[in-house]
Amino acid sequence: MQDFKLTFQKEDGIDPLKSFREAFNFPKDANGKDIIYLCGNSLGLQPKQAKEDIDFEMARWATLAVEGHFDGPTNWIDYHYALKEPMAAIVGAMPDEVTIMNTLTVNLHLMMTAFYHPSATKYKILIDHSAFPSDRYAVDSFLQSKGIKDGLLILEADKGALVSNESIQNTFAKHGHEIAMVILGGVNYFSGQFYDLAFMRAITLEHQCILGLDLAHAVGNVPVNLHNNGIDFAVWCTYKYLNGGPGSLAGMFLHEQHFDNAALTPLRGWWGQDRKERFLMEETFKPMKGAEAYQISNQPIFSLVPLNASLNLHSIAGIEALRQKSIALTSYLESLILALNDDRISIITPQAVDRRGAQLSIRIKGGNRTIFDQLRSKGVLGDWRNPDVIRLSPAPIYNNFEDVYQAVQALGEVLQELN
Ligand SMILES: *Cc1c(COP(=O)(O)O)cnc(C)c1O
């Protein structure tokens, strides 16, 4: 593996983003050594700046109390505005198309409520195969709340775990006339497949279906160009590749074409009321422009603060530079795994770099979880997904090529020890 070692030394040496690693706290093992953290697809690391910023807001709360809403450079009423532009840049949207509110599954319910207007024959909702369970529960219960019993339709994977454009075409040829809405993971959480969004938009338009995306595994990971792709709505959490902290606030995108769409039926709350009139407490609702009209409650500031610290880092790093590094990191991970040449493991994530993000899903023959547990005991943290997959996701903002090298060295050792 000598040449692979040279690769990591060279790549880390010339990495223009290498200094960002220092901006994050890495978890430690029992000896105080940094864990090799390849789990940013599940929970991103803590930006060091977050603590200072939280302390700052705690002090403002202590000294200003209610007046913190209106006073000072970080007044709480407007706090989330600082996050809008960086967030919009990350998802390829205009700032008014994006807001930050609630959590992912809640936003999914809200957006389905606004967009779902079935007819007697066109009422089904198509979701991704092995959709994240929460999405499935959400869509299923949403349909039930509308009194619809046979509305859930699954976009099945081909042999293996991927969905080809051809089988998407077949699904629409068969069911397009009855599908009202499609809810797709931008990147499938299990396989790591990154869907062709332009293709999905074209086929859903052809069949007159609303296209909503769950970008949990895509945001901060791959370019999604929501505006130009003409996506109707999207929701995402911010604690995975965006490092906003456990359970941090979620994002929501509403395409500009729907700002004045009177057919939509969003649920309302006072934080969607026009900012200038919000505190007049009047009975008539005058919505904010764009996505902000969908805000319901006032913002949990202590959840926005770490996200703000992280988005600042993402803005400075730049989404294109992050994606470039991510492609290189994950390709390096792939070459190292393939070089192990062990038939107990196989990569199910697409080989094409434009059909995947940071994550590689490694299928373990026979679902032997010991391999994952042994890897963990060697200080490498990815995650295990039943029945048989280890997910490893180098995050370009804080991982380096050496992390990837060390992780696969450890994997090689584990496989050898199990021989
Ligand atoms: C992580 C994830 C979620 C999490 O939902 P929350 O509402 O934030 O708890 C939902 N869907 C997908 C696809 C995810 O990957």
The ligand as an ORCA input file, in Angstrom:
! r2SCAN-3c Opt
* xyz 0 1
  C     -31.623     12.030      9.017
  C     -32.847     11.889      8.217
  C     -34.087     12.294      8.719
  C     -34.213     12.817     10.124
  O     -35.425     13.416     10.385
  P     -35.605     14.402     11.631
  O     -36.949     14.922     11.459
  O     -34.510     15.429     11.524
  O     -35.422     13.607     12.883
  C     -35.205     12.161      7.895
  N     -35.091     11.676      6.640
  C     -33.895     11.277      6.142
  C     -33.796     10.752      4.753
  C     -32.749     11.360      6.916
  O     -31.591     10.945      6.428
*
